Amino acid sequence: MSNLTKVALVTGAGSGIGRIVALALLGDGYNVVLAGRRQEALHETQALSKSSKGNSIAVSTDVADPAAVRDLFAQTERTFGRLDVLFNNAGVGISAGEIDEVTYDQWQRVVQTNLSGPFFCTQEAFRLMKRQNPQGGRIINNGSISAHVPRPNSAPYTATKHGITGLTKSTALDGRKYNIACGQIDIGNAATDMALKIGEGATQADGSVRPEPLMDVSVVAEAVLYMANLPLGANVQFMTVMATKMPFVGRG
């Protein structure tokens, strides 16, 4: 496959981890499909990639909508002819709240975006990777430290990230005979706009509020790029990338 330009699709590519990973892939020569709900934000990502080696298209997509996801992957195939890497990154959370205070609508929004969305994208990627020539590809799921241990008052988010781990394992198993690899990156305290408030103060298991260390988000991009560039005969099944001094080991 070395004579082919590799193609990647990144969900949630309009900001944060999705944007920085998309830019890293473009800088490495990938053609990249930028997916996200906000077309303007996707165009901002494209503007930041003007000097990159790869080409990109921006496709406004709500990953919680299976019809929109089907259209996203159809456009990917029409434009680039194949897909080598899917980075299932799009995700949402809600304001911290005790489990009995979470509303039905809040629960559904988090589950549909964080778990159903990656499942819909995985299905479409799987179908395309099975039928393309050369067959196969790689799916990388954005898990979280919360896929291992929860923060206080985070039941919907934590439940979906535990679900992502199950999806990762099932996809890795089912993909073997089609040369489809699947791995998961669990990220802790990357300095995105979403996580900056953690650096100011985060609720701990004992009820106290303390600031936590953050790490530069570029570290995450480098880690995802490493996973993406592995030959399909090798796979990072799970990788944890975190701020060294954040409370994870020993959390609680």
WOVENHU-V11836 format. One record per backbone hydrogen bond with DSSP energy under -1.0 kcal/mol. NH is the residue of the N-H (numbers start at 1). CO is the residue of the C=O. E is the energy in kcal/mol with one decimal. If there is no record, write none. Layout:
NH_CO_E + NH_CO_E
This chain:
4_1_-2.0 + 8_31_-2.9 + 9_85_-2.5 + 10_33_-2.6 + 11_87_-2.0 + 13_35_-2.6 + 19_15_-1.7 + 20_16_-2.1 + 21_17_-2.4 + 22_18_-2.3 + 23_19_-2.4 + 24_20_-1.6 + 25_21_-2.5 + 26_22_-2.5 + 27_23_-2.5 + 28_24_-1.2 + 29_26_-1.5 + 30_25_-2.4 + 31_6_-2.6 + 32_55_-2.8 + 33_8_-2.9 + 34_57_-3.2 + 35_10_-2.5 + 36_59_-1.2 + 42_38_-1.8 + 43_39_-2.2 + 44_40_-1.6 + 45_41_-1.8 + 46_42_-2.2 + 47_43_-2.2 + 48_44_-1.5 + 49_46_-1.3 + 52_49_-2.2 + 54_26_-1.7 + 57_32_-1.6 + 59_34_-3.1 + 61_36_-2.7 + 65_62_-2.3 + 69_65_-2.1 + 70_66_-2.2 + 71_67_-2.1 + 72_68_-2.1 + 73_69_-2.2 + 74_70_-2.0 + 75_71_-2.4 + 76_72_-1.9 + 77_73_-2.2 + 78_74_-2.4 + 79_75_-2.3 + 80_76_-2.7 + 81_77_-1.5 + 84_7_-2.6 + 85_7_-1.9 + 86_138_-2.4 + 87_9_-3.0 + 88_140_-2.3 + 89_87_-1.3 + 97_153_-1.4 + 101_98_-2.5 + 107_103_-2.5 + 108_104_-2.8 + 109_105_-2.3 + 110_106_-2.1 + 111_107_-2.6 + 112_108_-2.9 + 113_109_-1.8 + 114_110_-2.9 + 115_111_-2.0 + 116_111_-2.4 + 117_112_-1.7 + 119_115_-1.8 + 120_116_-3.0 + 121_117_-2.5 + 122_118_-2.6 + 123_119_-2.6 + 124_120_-2.0 + 125_121_-2.7 + 126_122_-2.9 + 127_123_-2.3 + 128_124_-2.1 + 129_125_-3.2 + 130_126_-2.1 + 131_127_-1.4 + 132_128_-1.6 + 136_129_-2.7 + 137_179_-1.5 + 138_84_-2.7 + 139_181_-2.6 + 140_86_-3.3 + 141_183_-2.7 + 142_88_-2.6 + 143_141_-1.0 + 143_185_-2.3 + 145_187_-1.5 + 147_144_-2.0 + 148_145_-2.1 + 149_145_-2.2 + 158_154_-2.9 + 159_155_-2.6 + 160_156_-2.0 + 161_157_-2.0 + 162_158_-2.1 + 163_159_-1.8 + 164_160_-1.9 + 165_161_-1.3 + 166_162_-1.4 + 167_163_-2.3 + 168_164_-2.8 + 169_165_-2.2 + 170_166_-2.4 + 171_167_-2.7 + 172_168_-2.5 + 173_169_-2.0 + 174_170_-2.9 + 175_171_-2.0 + 176_173_-1.0 + 178_175_-1.4 + 179_176_-1.4 + 180_175_-2.6 + 181_137_-2.6 + 183_139_-2.2 + 184_237_-1.7 + 185_141_-2.5 + 186_239_-3.7 + 188_241_-2.4 + 191_215_-2.8 + 192_190_-2.3 + 196_192_-1.2 + 198_195_-1.8 + 201_197_-1.7 + 202_210_-2.6 + 204_208_-3.4 + 207_204_-2.0 + 210_202_-2.3 + 212_198_-1.8 + 215_189_-2.5 + 219_216_-1.6 + 221_217_-1.5 + 222_218_-2.2 + 223_219_-1.8 + 224_220_-2.7 + 225_221_-2.4 + 226_222_-2.0 + 227_223_-2.1 + 228_224_-2.8 + 229_225_-2.0 + 234_231_-2.5 + 239_184_-2.2 + 241_186_-2.6 + 243_188_-1.6 + 246_243_-2.0 + 248_246_-1.1 + 251_248_-2.3
